[in-house]
């Protein structure tokens, strides 16, 4: 009648006395409740000669307790407690099932990224227009580049403020603030006549709106997934790539046909409508997971692996910002027209839009740190060997633009990699610190690029070398992070089920160390050569 009736087996004689003592200590009304609900089965369950083992077969030769672990985990995932009969609902709230409404959340974050970061990526088109049209004759190229970097950096700088707001007013209201501020900033930018107007509107104002929108949603998707966390997160982040594709082409066409002011106003209307609709459908699982929304969690600062994670993002963002903001102006520098420049930016963003879900799917299969590191290395090599040597030809620059997925590998992997480093509960706090530090490359990457830019056909050679070095430095950082991860996995007693189902288990089980850590040189050697999935 009940699956638990098939899960009863005799206790060895050596364990009977301990079992009898436990039986005598049970409350009488607990026994009576079981008898009322299960009849003789309830009395049998309290017998000292038997004990209940969940989801096991009546096989007297099966004495391996680990053989039932996968089915126990399956029951727990579906809402049954490990000790409850199979098919019987626990009185506790049913645990969430992976995906479900989470796919709606993925779609919402996808559209939000398309109308925040994707829209921001079109600043490459704005910058090329500002530099070559004389729209702001009193502004230097560095100041104009600073506008795009300012919006980027402000969006990251306000991460602690957003982290502070979410547990107090909720995710949806915090997201709503960003939706309104971003649209208002674009409307304000349509009336600019001086450079300081542009700095306040398209720089600071747009950055504040984008920051509230982005930081409210960046940690939500990983809450809904475990085994497909990277894939789901990469689909969500692909929105910025596809949004950048659409807005790079659309913005150039709007500026050319209806002028700069109305281009800003149409962008404001589009972002407000789409982001507002997504805000209404957004749901998080902060309460269910007990997420820690503390802007500066002190324990995180003490962890060397966290700083390796930060340095990977720090150097990688230098390379990414220069790549995404410089392509349109680079096209003009080497002799391409404005239309070709917008096509380059569009191809770069198309590569991100298509490549990010693939990166997420592959990283779930082969390891999130592995794929993040490999993608960073490929971005550096593409910069050195494709952009430098083939970039003077339009076809060669298109090929480099198609490596945009690797150039922006930070975005689809930052959430899943961060969860492996600090755990899903501390992820909001860790990302708050992470984005705060990344304000530096976000602000100064493009001004540095225009500062070291020279003149002539090879004007961007120094910029290309600097970009490649940044990607290689980021790769070295995440390689050491991989060394740490492998070293930790060797010293923690995790079941096979834990390793397969929960990649951030290292951060949650540090008290379960069973042996001393291996030597650092041995770990570095293993981190370089082993094919272990991390």
VOLUM-625544 format. One record per residue (C-alpha): residue in three letters; x, y, z. Coordinates in nm, 3 decimals, decimal comma, padded with zeros to 5 digits. Layout:
! residues N
(atom ala; (X; Y; Z)),
...
***
This chain:
! residues 534
(atom unk; (00,000; 00,000; 00,000)),
(atom unk; (00,280; 00,237; 00,089)),
(atom unk; (00,627; 00,236; -00,058)),
(atom unk; (00,768; 00,248; 00,294)),
(atom unk; (00,636; -00,102; 00,356)),
(atom unk; (00,894; -00,223; 00,106)),
(atom unk; (01,175; -00,041; 00,281)),
(atom unk; (01,193; -00,234; 00,608)),
(atom unk; (01,481; -00,462; 00,691)),
(atom unk; (01,613; -00,622; 01,011)),
(atom unk; (01,863; -00,439; 01,223)),
(atom unk; (02,178; -00,635; 01,313)),
(atom unk; (02,192; -00,767; 01,668)),
(atom unk; (02,472; -00,528; 01,758)),
(atom unk; (02,244; -00,232; 01,689)),
(atom unk; (01,926; -00,359; 01,860)),
(atom unk; (02,002; -00,224; 02,207)),
(atom unk; (02,058; 00,128; 02,078)),
(atom unk; (01,743; 00,104; 01,870)),
(atom unk; (01,539; -00,022; 02,165)),
(atom unk; (01,651; 00,275; 02,376)),
(atom unk; (01,545; 00,514; 02,101)),
(atom unk; (01,209; 00,339; 02,076)),
(atom unk; (01,146; 00,369; 02,449)),
(atom unk; (01,211; 00,742; 02,434)),
(atom unk; (00,944; 00,807; 02,169)),
(atom unk; (00,641; 01,003; 02,283)),
(atom unk; (00,329; 00,785; 02,326)),
(atom unk; (00,110; 01,016; 02,120)),
(atom unk; (00,358; 00,997; 01,832)),
(atom unk; (00,316; 00,619; 01,828)),
(atom unk; (-00,063; 00,653; 01,844)),
(atom unk; (-00,065; 00,899; 01,556)),
(atom unk; (00,132; 00,655; 01,343)),
(atom unk; (-00,102; 00,372; 01,441)),
(atom unk; (-00,407; 00,578; 01,348)),
(atom unk; (-00,266; 00,674; 01,011)),
(atom unk; (-00,090; 00,355; 00,907)),
(atom unk; (-00,256; 00,081; 01,116)),
(atom unk; (-00,035; -00,222; 01,170)),
(atom unk; (00,230; -00,067; 00,950)),
(atom unk; (00,266; 00,213; 01,203)),
(atom unk; (00,315; -00,036; 01,486)),
(atom unk; (00,561; -00,232; 01,275)),
(atom unk; (00,761; 00,084; 01,204)),
(atom unk; (00,811; 00,132; 01,581)),
(atom unk; (00,924; -00,225; 01,632)),
(atom unk; (01,281; -00,253; 01,767)),
(atom unk; (01,349; -00,533; 01,519)),
(atom unk; (01,309; -00,315; 01,216)),
(atom unk; (01,403; 00,031; 01,096)),
(atom unk; (01,306; 00,234; 00,798)),
(atom unk; (01,543; 00,303; 00,512)),
(atom unk; (01,405; 00,532; 00,241)),
(atom unk; (01,387; 00,416; -00,116)),
(atom unk; (01,565; 00,087; -00,075)),
(atom unk; (01,487; -00,251; -00,225)),
(atom unk; (01,418; -00,566; -00,027)),
(atom unk; (01,753; -00,711; -00,109)),
(atom unk; (01,924; -00,873; 00,188)),
(atom unk; (02,255; -00,876; 00,007)),
(atom unk; (02,250; -00,502; -00,054)),
(atom unk; (02,440; -00,368; 00,245)),
(atom unk; (02,580; -00,059; 00,075)),
(atom unk; (02,403; 00,246; 00,218)),
(atom unk; (02,540; 00,466; -00,059)),
(atom unk; (02,343; 00,274; -00,321)),
(atom unk; (02,027; 00,453; -00,216)),
(atom unk; (02,175; 00,804; -00,223)),
(atom unk; (02,065; 00,900; -00,573)),
(atom unk; (01,705; 00,803; -00,504)),
(atom unk; (01,709; 00,983; -00,171)),
(atom unk; (01,831; 01,297; -00,345)),
(atom unk; (01,562; 01,252; -00,609)),
(atom unk; (01,290; 01,235; -00,343)),
(atom unk; (01,428; 01,539; -00,163)),
(atom unk; (01,438; 01,733; -00,487)),
(atom unk; (01,073; 01,646; -00,555)),
(atom unk; (00,959; 01,755; -00,212)),
(atom unk; (00,962; 01,433; -00,010)),
(atom unk; (01,168; 01,412; 00,303)),
(atom unk; (01,435; 01,141; 00,316)),
(atom unk; (01,243; 00,950; 00,581)),
(atom unk; (00,892; 00,985; 00,445)),
(atom unk; (00,724; 00,709; 00,247)),
(atom unk; (00,762; 00,732; -00,128)),
(atom unk; (00,468; 00,908; -00,287)),
(atom unk; (00,364; 01,059; 00,047)),
(atom unk; (00,371; 01,438; 00,061)),
(atom unk; (00,566; 01,592; 00,342)),
(atom unk; (00,397; 01,839; 00,570)),
(atom unk; (00,685; 02,078; 00,497)),
(atom unk; (00,662; 02,314; 00,196)),
(atom unk; (00,749; 02,137; -00,128)),
(atom unk; (01,099; 02,218; -00,246)),
(atom unk; (01,123; 02,397; -00,576)),
(atom unk; (01,184; 02,205; -00,896)),
(atom unk; (01,457; 02,327; -01,125)),
(atom unk; (01,334; 02,556; -01,399)),
(atom unk; (00,958; 02,601; -01,385)),
(atom unk; (00,882; 02,970; -01,353)),
(atom unk; (01,256; 03,019; -01,369)),
(atom unk; (01,233; 03,004; -01,748)),
(atom unk; (00,996; 03,302; -01,740)),
(atom unk; (01,255; 03,480; -01,526)),
(atom unk; (01,522; 03,390; -01,783)),
(atom unk; (01,309; 03,546; -02,058)),
(atom unk; (01,255; 03,862; -01,854)),
(atom unk; (01,624; 03,902; -01,773)),
(atom unk; (01,706; 03,837; -02,140)),
(atom unk; (01,484; 04,128; -02,248)),
(atom unk; (01,609; 04,351; -01,966)),
(atom unk; (01,970; 04,291; -02,068)),
(atom unk; (01,878; 04,365; -02,430)),
(atom unk; (01,733; 04,703; -02,331)),
(atom unk; (02,006; 04,799; -02,084)),
(atom unk; (02,350; 04,658; -02,172)),
(atom unk; (02,246; 04,600; -02,532)),
(atom unk; (02,134; 04,960; -02,560)),
(atom unk; (02,453; 05,073; -02,387)),
(atom unk; (02,660; 04,877; -02,641)),
(atom unk; (02,525; 05,105; -02,911)),
(atom unk; (02,732; 05,384; -02,756)),
(atom unk; (03,002; 05,274; -03,000)),
(atom unk; (02,776; 05,415; -03,273)),
(atom unk; (02,706; 05,730; -03,069)),
(atom unk; (03,079; 05,777; -03,006)),
(atom unk; (03,166; 05,744; -03,374)),
(atom unk; (02,894; 05,999; -03,453)),
(atom unk; (03,016; 06,243; -03,184)),
(atom unk; (03,379; 06,215; -03,299)),
(atom unk; (03,311; 06,262; -03,669)),
(atom unk; (03,008; 06,492; -03,685)),
(atom unk; (03,117; 06,776; -03,458)),
(atom unk; (02,799; 06,750; -03,250)),
(atom unk; (02,997; 06,868; -02,946)),
(atom unk; (03,286; 07,071; -03,092)),
(atom unk; (03,420; 07,182; -02,755)),
(atom unk; (03,455; 06,826; -02,623)),
(atom unk; (03,778; 06,631; -02,660)),
(atom unk; (03,772; 06,266; -02,774)),
(atom unk; (03,872; 06,153; -02,424)),
(atom unk; (03,576; 06,334; -02,267)),
(atom unk; (03,339; 06,184; -02,523)),
(atom unk; (03,479; 05,838; -02,451)),
(atom unk; (03,437; 05,910; -02,082)),
(atom unk; (03,059; 05,939; -02,131)),
(atom unk; (03,030; 05,573; -02,229)),
(atom unk; (03,268; 05,464; -01,957)),
(atom unk; (03,078; 05,673; -01,704)),
(atom unk; (02,746; 05,501; -01,775)),
(atom unk; (02,920; 05,165; -01,748)),
(atom unk; (03,098; 05,247; -01,423)),
(atom unk; (02,803; 05,416; -01,251)),
(atom unk; (02,594; 05,105; -01,322)),
(atom unk; (02,850; 04,900; -01,132)),
(atom unk; (02,924; 05,162; -00,867)),
(atom unk; (02,570; 05,165; -00,729)),
(atom unk; (02,567; 04,787; -00,678)),
(atom unk; (02,592; 04,823; -00,296)),
(atom unk; (02,297; 05,064; -00,297)),
(atom unk; (02,087; 04,816; -00,494)),
(atom unk; (02,198; 04,534; -00,264)),
(atom unk; (02,085; 04,746; 00,030)),
(atom unk; (01,745; 04,820; -00,128)),
(atom unk; (01,644; 04,469; -00,237)),
(atom unk; (01,580; 04,314; 00,110)),
(atom unk; (01,404; 04,630; 00,228)),
(atom unk; (01,170; 04,718; -00,058)),
(atom unk; (01,189; 04,406; -00,275)),
(atom unk; (01,330; 04,315; -00,614)),
(atom unk; (01,041; 04,447; -00,821)),
(atom unk; (01,031; 04,800; -00,671)),
(atom unk; (01,409; 04,825; -00,697)),
(atom unk; (01,390; 04,715; -01,059)),
(atom unk; (01,110; 04,965; -01,121)),
(atom unk; (01,331; 05,251; -01,003)),
(atom unk; (01,586; 05,156; -01,266)),
(atom unk; (01,325; 05,136; -01,542)),
(atom unk; (01,197; 05,488; -01,473)),
(atom unk; (01,540; 05,650; -01,425)),
(atom unk; (01,684; 05,497; -01,741)),
(atom unk; (01,395; 05,618; -01,958)),
(atom unk; (01,412; 05,965; -01,801)),
(atom unk; (01,787; 05,983; -01,868)),
(atom unk; (01,740; 05,905; -02,237)),
(atom unk; (01,467; 06,168; -02,264)),
(atom unk; (01,701; 06,417; -02,098)),
(atom unk; (01,981; 06,325; -02,339)),
(atom unk; (01,757; 06,421; -02,631)),
(atom unk; (01,769; 06,786; -02,517)),
(atom unk; (02,146; 06,812; -02,464)),
(atom unk; (02,333; 07,101; -02,621)),
(atom unk; (02,657; 07,094; -02,420)),
(atom unk; (02,893; 06,818; -02,316)),
(atom unk; (02,812; 06,846; -01,946)),
(atom unk; (02,446; 06,785; -02,031)),
(atom unk; (02,553; 06,463; -02,201)),
(atom unk; (02,767; 06,359; -01,904)),
(atom unk; (02,472; 06,403; -01,667)),
(atom unk; (02,211; 06,233; -01,887)),
(atom unk; (02,368; 05,966; -02,107)),
(atom unk; (02,653; 05,919; -01,862)),
(atom unk; (02,540; 05,937; -01,499)),
(atom unk; (02,161; 05,922; -01,540)),
(atom unk; (02,158; 05,630; -01,780)),
(atom unk; (02,419; 05,454; -01,565)),
(atom unk; (02,204; 05,487; -01,251)),
(atom unk; (01,899; 05,350; -01,429)),
(atom unk; (02,092; 05,065; -01,586)),
(atom unk; (02,262; 04,990; -01,254)),
(atom unk; (01,935; 04,955; -01,063)),
(atom unk; (01,793; 04,738; -01,341)),
(atom unk; (02,098; 04,517; -01,389)),
(atom unk; (02,196; 04,467; -01,025)),
(atom unk; (01,838; 04,382; -00,931)),
(atom unk; (01,831; 04,090; -01,172)),
(atom unk; (02,189; 03,965; -01,207)),
(atom unk; (02,161; 03,717; -00,919)),
(atom unk; (01,802; 03,604; -00,977)),
(atom unk; (01,848; 03,348; -01,256)),
(atom unk; (02,101; 03,130; -01,065)),
(atom unk; (01,845; 03,098; -00,783)),
(atom unk; (01,611; 02,898; -01,009)),
(atom unk; (01,865; 02,647; -01,144)),
(atom unk; (02,133; 02,406; -01,026)),
(atom unk; (02,232; 02,159; -01,297)),
(atom unk; (02,153; 02,402; -01,581)),
(atom unk; (02,263; 02,715; -01,402)),
(atom unk; (02,524; 02,826; -01,655)),
(atom unk; (02,301; 02,751; -01,953)),
(atom unk; (02,008; 02,947; -01,811)),
(atom unk; (02,230; 03,235; -01,705)),
(atom unk; (02,397; 03,251; -02,045)),
(atom unk; (02,060; 03,266; -02,222)),
(atom unk; (01,969; 03,561; -02,002)),
(atom unk; (02,297; 03,741; -02,067)),
(atom unk; (02,267; 03,674; -02,441)),
(atom unk; (02,007; 03,948; -02,441)),
(atom unk; (02,278; 04,211; -02,419)),
(atom unk; (02,444; 04,071; -02,730)),
(atom unk; (02,130; 04,051; -02,940)),
(atom unk; (02,014; 04,385; -02,803)),
(atom unk; (02,347; 04,533; -02,899)),
(atom unk; (02,305; 04,391; -03,250)),
(atom unk; (01,961; 04,548; -03,294)),
(atom unk; (02,050; 04,880; -03,135)),
(atom unk; (02,383; 04,916; -03,317)),
(atom unk; (02,208; 04,893; -03,653)),
(atom unk; (01,892; 05,071; -03,543)),
(atom unk; (02,065; 05,362; -03,372)),
(atom unk; (02,282; 05,434; -03,673)),
(atom unk; (01,974; 05,432; -03,898)),
(atom unk; (01,771; 05,652; -03,661)),
(atom unk; (02,047; 05,911; -03,624)),
(atom unk; (02,088; 05,926; -04,000)),
(atom unk; (01,715; 05,951; -04,081)),
(atom unk; (01,543; 06,130; -03,792)),
(atom unk; (01,831; 06,294; -03,607)),
(atom unk; (01,998; 06,249; -03,270)),
(atom unk; (01,722; 06,393; -03,042)),
(atom unk; (01,443; 06,170; -03,172)),
(atom unk; (01,672; 05,869; -03,170)),
(atom unk; (01,713; 05,918; -02,794)),
(atom unk; (01,336; 05,956; -02,744)),
(atom unk; (01,249; 05,639; -02,934)),
(atom unk; (01,510; 05,447; -02,736)),
(atom unk; (01,355; 05,580; -02,414)),
(atom unk; (01,006; 05,464; -02,512)),
(atom unk; (01,127; 05,118; -02,615)),
(atom unk; (01,327; 05,060; -02,299)),
(atom unk; (01,048; 05,183; -02,071)),
(atom unk; (00,780; 04,960; -02,225)),
(atom unk; (00,986; 04,640; -02,241)),
(atom unk; (01,167; 04,677; -01,908)),
(atom unk; (00,844; 04,779; -01,735)),
(atom unk; (00,663; 04,467; -01,857)),
(atom unk; (00,952; 04,246; -01,743)),
(atom unk; (00,952; 04,417; -01,404)),
(atom unk; (00,590; 04,311; -01,347)),
(atom unk; (00,673; 03,945; -01,420)),
(atom unk; (00,998; 03,924; -01,224)),
(atom unk; (01,015; 03,687; -00,924)),
(atom unk; (01,306; 03,594; -00,700)),
(atom unk; (01,372; 03,321; -00,441)),
(atom unk; (01,562; 03,530; -00,189)),
(atom unk; (01,348; 03,424; 00,108)),
(atom unk; (01,347; 03,056; 00,014)),
(atom unk; (01,725; 03,048; -00,019)),
(atom unk; (01,805; 03,283; 00,268)),
(atom unk; (02,017; 03,499; 00,038)),
(atom unk; (02,252; 03,735; 00,220)),
(atom unk; (02,205; 04,088; 00,083)),
(atom unk; (02,488; 04,259; 00,271)),
(atom unk; (02,679; 04,512; 00,066)),
(atom unk; (03,017; 04,430; 00,222)),
(atom unk; (03,019; 04,088; 00,387)),
(atom unk; (03,342; 04,084; 00,589)),
(atom unk; (03,411; 03,711; 00,550)),
(atom unk; (03,436; 03,743; 00,173)),
(atom unk; (03,729; 03,983; 00,197)),
(atom unk; (03,936; 03,715; 00,373)),
(atom unk; (03,910; 03,460; 00,094)),
(atom unk; (04,195; 03,450; -00,158)),
(atom unk; (03,976; 03,269; -00,411)),
(atom unk; (03,739; 03,565; -00,414)),
(atom unk; (04,020; 03,803; -00,505)),
(atom unk; (04,128; 03,572; -00,786)),
(atom unk; (03,769; 03,587; -00,907)),
(atom unk; (03,775; 03,967; -00,887)),
(atom unk; (04,107; 03,998; -01,070)),
(atom unk; (03,973; 03,782; -01,353)),
(atom unk; (03,680; 04,020; -01,394)),
(atom unk; (03,899; 04,329; -01,346)),
(atom unk; (04,142; 04,253; -01,628)),
(atom unk; (03,878; 04,093; -01,850)),
(atom unk; (03,655; 04,399; -01,832)),
(atom unk; (03,940; 04,621; -01,951)),
(atom unk; (03,962; 04,413; -02,267)),
(atom unk; (03,587; 04,389; -02,315)),
(atom unk; (03,510; 04,761; -02,279)),
(atom unk; (03,784; 04,859; -02,522)),
(atom unk; (03,667; 04,601; -02,775)),
(atom unk; (03,299; 04,690; -02,764)),
(atom unk; (03,344; 05,070; -02,763)),
(atom unk; (03,640; 05,100; -03,002)),
(atom unk; (03,535; 04,889; -03,301)),
(atom unk; (03,323; 05,159; -03,467)),
(atom unk; (03,593; 05,427; -03,432)),
(atom unk; (03,861; 05,174; -03,532)),
(atom unk; (03,667; 05,113; -03,853)),
(atom unk; (03,673; 05,486; -03,931)),
(atom unk; (04,045; 05,507; -03,847)),
(atom unk; (04,147; 05,236; -04,095)),
(atom unk; (03,924; 05,378; -04,370)),
(atom unk; (03,588; 05,205; -04,338)),
(atom unk; (03,269; 05,410; -04,366)),
(atom unk; (03,011; 05,465; -04,090)),
(atom unk; (02,786; 05,190; -04,219)),
(atom unk; (03,070; 04,938; -04,209)),
(atom unk; (03,155; 05,051; -03,857)),
(atom unk; (02,801; 04,987; -03,737)),
(atom unk; (02,809; 04,646; -03,906)),
(atom unk; (03,126; 04,559; -03,714)),
(atom unk; (02,962; 04,653; -03,384)),
(atom unk; (02,653; 04,457; -03,484)),
(atom unk; (02,856; 04,145; -03,568)),
(atom unk; (03,041; 04,173; -03,239)),
(atom unk; (02,711; 04,180; -03,052)),
(atom unk; (02,557; 03,907; -03,269)),
(atom unk; (02,846; 03,682; -03,176)),
(atom unk; (02,772; 03,745; -02,811)),
(atom unk; (02,401; 03,684; -02,855)),
(atom unk; (02,453; 03,348; -03,024)),
(atom unk; (02,767; 03,244; -02,843)),
(atom unk; (02,665; 03,304; -02,483)),
(atom unk; (02,401; 03,026; -02,464)),
(atom unk; (02,652; 02,790; -02,624)),
(atom unk; (02,913; 02,892; -02,367)),
(atom unk; (02,664; 02,829; -02,088)),
(atom unk; (02,565; 02,488; -02,223)),
(atom unk; (02,927; 02,383; -02,264)),
(atom unk; (03,026; 02,512; -01,920)),
(atom unk; (02,752; 02,306; -01,754)),
(atom unk; (02,903; 02,003; -01,923)),
(atom unk; (03,276; 02,067; -01,888)),
(atom unk; (03,295; 02,300; -01,589)),
(atom unk; (03,221; 02,668; -01,540)),
(atom unk; (03,571; 02,776; -01,440)),
(atom unk; (03,722; 02,568; -01,722)),
(atom unk; (03,509; 02,729; -01,992)),
(atom unk; (03,545; 03,081; -01,849)),
(atom unk; (03,924; 03,044; -01,851)),
(atom unk; (03,936; 02,895; -02,200)),
(atom unk; (03,710; 03,168; -02,339)),
(atom unk; (03,929; 03,438; -02,184)),
(atom unk; (04,241; 03,285; -02,336)),
(atom unk; (04,080; 03,263; -02,682)),
(atom unk; (03,982; 03,631; -02,658)),
(atom unk; (04,343; 03,726; -02,587)),
(atom unk; (04,480; 03,514; -02,871)),
(atom unk; (04,220; 03,651; -03,114)),
(atom unk; (04,325; 04,004; -03,023)),
(atom unk; (04,694; 03,933; -03,085)),
(atom unk; (04,668; 03,721; -03,399)),
(atom unk; (04,346; 03,832; -03,574)),
(atom unk; (04,272; 04,192; -03,481)),
(atom unk; (04,635; 04,308; -03,512)),
(atom unk; (04,734; 04,124; -03,830)),
(atom unk; (04,403; 04,108; -04,020)),
(atom unk; (04,219; 04,408; -03,879)),
(atom unk; (04,310; 04,645; -04,161)),
(atom unk; (04,088; 04,443; -04,394)),
(atom unk; (03,713; 04,456; -04,346)),
(atom unk; (03,680; 04,079; -04,370)),
(atom unk; (03,952; 04,032; -04,109)),
(atom unk; (03,782; 04,272; -03,870)),
(atom unk; (03,454; 04,085; -03,921)),
(atom unk; (03,632; 03,764; -03,821)),
(atom unk; (03,759; 03,931; -03,505)),
(atom unk; (03,411; 04,066; -03,432)),
(atom unk; (03,278; 03,710; -03,450)),
(atom unk; (03,496; 03,633; -03,147)),
(atom unk; (03,276; 03,868; -02,944)),
(atom unk; (03,133; 03,575; -02,748)),
(atom unk; (03,478; 03,505; -02,606)),
(atom unk; (03,557; 03,874; -02,553)),
(atom unk; (03,247; 03,898; -02,333)),
(atom unk; (03,281; 03,557; -02,167)),
(atom unk; (03,268; 03,738; -01,832)),
(atom unk; (02,894; 03,805; -01,861)),
(atom unk; (02,748; 03,454; -01,907)),
(atom unk; (02,987; 03,298; -01,656)),
(atom unk; (03,023; 03,555; -01,377)),
(atom unk; (02,715; 03,438; -01,184)),
(atom unk; (02,781; 03,062; -01,202)),
(atom unk; (03,155; 03,102; -01,137)),
(atom unk; (03,081; 03,332; -00,843)),
(atom unk; (02,841; 03,074; -00,701)),
(atom unk; (03,116; 02,812; -00,714)),
(atom unk; (03,356; 03,045; -00,534)),
(atom unk; (03,137; 03,177; -00,249)),
(atom unk; (02,815; 02,973; -00,269)),
(atom unk; (02,471; 03,078; -00,386)),
(atom unk; (02,371; 03,237; -00,053)),
(atom unk; (02,663; 03,481; -00,046)),
(atom unk; (02,649; 03,549; -00,420)),
(atom unk; (02,455; 03,881; -00,395)),
(atom unk; (02,706; 04,017; -00,145)),
(atom unk; (03,003; 03,890; -00,346)),
(atom unk; (02,873; 04,042; -00,669)),
(atom unk; (02,813; 04,372; -00,491)),
(atom unk; (03,183; 04,393; -00,407)),
(atom unk; (03,279; 04,253; -00,747)),
(atom unk; (03,095; 04,523; -00,941)),
(atom unk; (03,224; 04,797; -00,712)),
(atom unk; (03,583; 04,705; -00,795)),
(atom unk; (03,508; 04,670; -01,165)),
(atom unk; (03,411; 05,038; -01,170)),
(atom unk; (03,779; 05,115; -01,235)),
(atom unk; (03,813; 04,934; -01,570)),
(atom unk; (03,461; 05,031; -01,671)),
(atom unk; (03,542; 05,400; -01,620)),
(atom unk; (03,894; 05,424; -01,754)),
(atom unk; (03,925; 05,152; -02,019)),
(atom unk; (03,807; 05,357; -02,317)),
(atom unk; (03,977; 05,684; -02,210)),
(atom unk; (04,302; 05,486; -02,174)),
(atom unk; (04,247; 05,341; -02,521)),
(atom unk; (04,203; 05,685; -02,679)),
(atom unk; (04,502; 05,817; -02,482)),
(atom unk; (04,743; 05,552; -02,612)),
(atom unk; (04,595; 05,569; -02,961)),
(atom unk; (04,835; 05,729; -03,209)),
(atom unk; (04,779; 05,849; -03,566)),
(atom unk; (04,787; 05,684; -03,904)),
(atom unk; (04,674; 05,342; -04,019)),
(atom unk; (04,840; 05,172; -03,720)),
(atom unk; (04,687; 05,416; -03,473)),
(atom unk; (04,523; 05,135; -03,277)),
(atom unk; (04,829; 04,908; -03,244)),
(atom unk; (04,901; 05,012; -02,884)),
(atom unk; (04,533; 04,971; -02,802)),
(atom unk; (04,529; 04,622; -02,950)),
(atom unk; (04,839; 04,518; -02,756)),
(atom unk; (04,697; 04,657; -02,432)),
(atom unk; (04,368; 04,473; -02,489)),
(atom unk; (04,544; 04,142; -02,553)),
(atom unk; (04,760; 04,177; -02,242)),
(atom unk; (04,452; 04,242; -02,029)),
(atom unk; (04,286; 03,923; -02,152)),
(atom unk; (04,599; 03,717; -02,085)),
(atom unk; (04,623; 03,863; -01,732)),
(atom unk; (04,258; 03,770; -01,677)),
(atom unk; (04,330; 03,416; -01,797)),
(atom unk; (04,619; 03,381; -01,551)),
(atom unk; (04,392; 03,491; -01,266)),
(atom unk; (04,120; 03,239; -01,343)),
(atom unk; (04,381; 02,967; -01,397)),
(atom unk; (04,492; 03,016; -01,036)),
(atom unk; (04,125; 03,011; -00,936)),
(atom unk; (04,100; 02,673; -01,108)),
(atom unk; (04,402; 02,555; -00,910)),
(atom unk; (04,224; 02,656; -00,589)),
(atom unk; (03,904; 02,477; -00,691)),
(atom unk; (04,082; 02,150; -00,772)),
(atom unk; (04,277; 02,175; -00,447)),
(atom unk; (03,957; 02,222; -00,248)),
(atom unk; (03,776; 01,935; -00,419)),
(atom unk; (04,058; 01,700; -00,323)),
(atom unk; (04,023; 01,784; 00,046)),
(atom unk; (03,646; 01,776; 00,089)),
(atom unk; (03,448; 01,457; 00,141)),
(atom unk; (03,164; 01,501; -00,107)),
(atom unk; (02,944; 01,225; -00,237)),
(atom unk; (02,930; 01,178; -00,613)),
(atom unk; (02,573; 01,305; -00,607)),
(atom unk; (02,681; 01,630; -00,436)),
(atom unk; (02,951; 01,692; -00,693)),
(atom unk; (02,721; 01,632; -00,989)),
(atom unk; (02,423; 01,826; -00,857)),
(atom unk; (02,580; 02,115; -00,671)),
(atom unk; (02,893; 02,275; -00,808)),
(atom unk; (02,903; 02,535; -00,532)),
(atom unk; (02,921; 02,259; -00,270)),
(atom unk; (03,285; 02,345; -00,202)),
(atom unk; (03,179; 02,677; -00,056)),
(atom unk; (02,911; 02,515; 00,159)),
(atom unk; (03,105; 02,223; 00,304)),
(atom unk; (03,441; 02,360; 00,408)),
(atom unk; (03,393; 02,203; 00,750)),
(atom unk; (03,399; 01,856; 00,597)),
(atom unk; (03,770; 01,843; 00,522)),
(atom unk; (03,908; 01,494; 00,558)),
(atom unk; (04,278; 01,543; 00,488)),
(atom unk; (04,546; 01,808; 00,457)),
(atom unk; (04,553; 02,016; 00,143)),
(atom unk; (04,800; 01,903; -00,124)),
(atom unk; (05,108; 02,117; -00,180)),
(atom unk; (05,069; 02,436; -00,378)),
(atom unk; (05,318; 02,330; -00,647)),
(atom unk; (05,143; 01,999; -00,694)),
(atom unk; (04,812; 02,183; -00,715)),
(atom unk; (04,950; 02,425; -00,975)),
(atom unk; (05,078; 02,135; -01,181)),
(atom unk; (04,741; 01,961; -01,162)),
(atom unk; (04,558; 02,282; -01,242)),
(atom unk; (04,763; 02,317; -01,559)),
(atom unk; (04,740; 01,960; -01,686)),
(atom unk; (04,438; 01,786; -01,537)),
(atom unk; (04,114; 01,764; -01,734)),
(atom unk; (03,905; 01,770; -01,420)),
(atom unk; (03,562; 01,931; -01,449)),
(atom unk; (03,556; 02,244; -01,230)),
***
